Amino acid sequence: MHLDLNLLTVLDALLEEGSVLGAAERLRLSSPAVSRSLGRIRRLTGDDILVRTGRTMTPTPYALAVRERVGDLVRQAQEVLAPSRELDLAGLDRTFTLQCHDALATALAPPLLSTISELAPGVRLRFLAEPASDNDDLRHGRIDLAIGATAPDLPEFHSETLGHDQVVAILRHDHPCAGRLDLTAYAAQPHILVSRRGRLTDPVDDLLATHGLHRRVLASVSTAASAMLIVSRTDAVLTAPEATWRPLIETFGLRTEPLPFPAPAPPMISSWHQRYETDPAHIWLRTQVRKAAAGSLVADR
């Protein structure tokens, strides 16, 4: 059966107004159009719906029996097709999954959780580490936001740049080169890299090569905390974004030095699937992430 659901709207108006003319005025249709719809409803239901009694029309027992159900169906359809954009934060019960580098999670989590605890106590956050290889988690809805230095380039994804960070050298406070880390001294130090894929080189090596220099990379590790622990107990130097890594730098009692060469300021980019573009709760989440980044992490350049 091919149902025309517009007939429910007409039926609801007929049962509320009790006449073809009243229903036509309510729906802003012509009386003949409503009369034709009433004829179709009668054929579908096998019931007269409204019958003339003198100068008025009276609903049949069947019409009286379904009137409330018809009204409920029409209201439910309106809610589906025109959902409310208002968000009840106090009653919001939802888990959001964010995927980002663990250093970024360390920086973002405190301000985010503070806001959520105050405004939306029913919301929970799940922070996942960046995967070692590309996957479809964002596409399939397994994560709500991916935050990193790059954005998906397919039209089904939306992104915004939250800001940019400044890359610095991170070393222990009593490092032999503290306060005098020139280009030659920087290249001569042992280095630690953080790589989810276990890489032992990064763009810094290309920059040093333009100056005819080469650095010695001791190891690559997969987490920021591992890198910080190594730096705190050795002469190794870590090159990383300052604002993003600031909570860990302070926790491990480390210091930062400006790089002795110009380096690009890496962006912080938040990406999500288009299915969430107009979702009020997801919009709120993106706003809170943006505020956390702007307030405690980066200043856009």
PyMOL commands that set and color helices and strands:
alter all, ss='L'
color gray80, all
select helices_A, chain A and resi 6-17+20-27+31-45+61-81+102-119+183-188+203-210+224-233+242-251+274-276+280-296
alter helices_A, ss='H'
color red, helices_A
select strands_A, chain A and resi 50-53+56-59+94-99+123-128+145-148+157-164+167-172+190-194+216-221+237-241+254-258+267-273
alter strands_A, ss='S'
color yellow, strands_A
deselect
rebuild
show_as cartoon
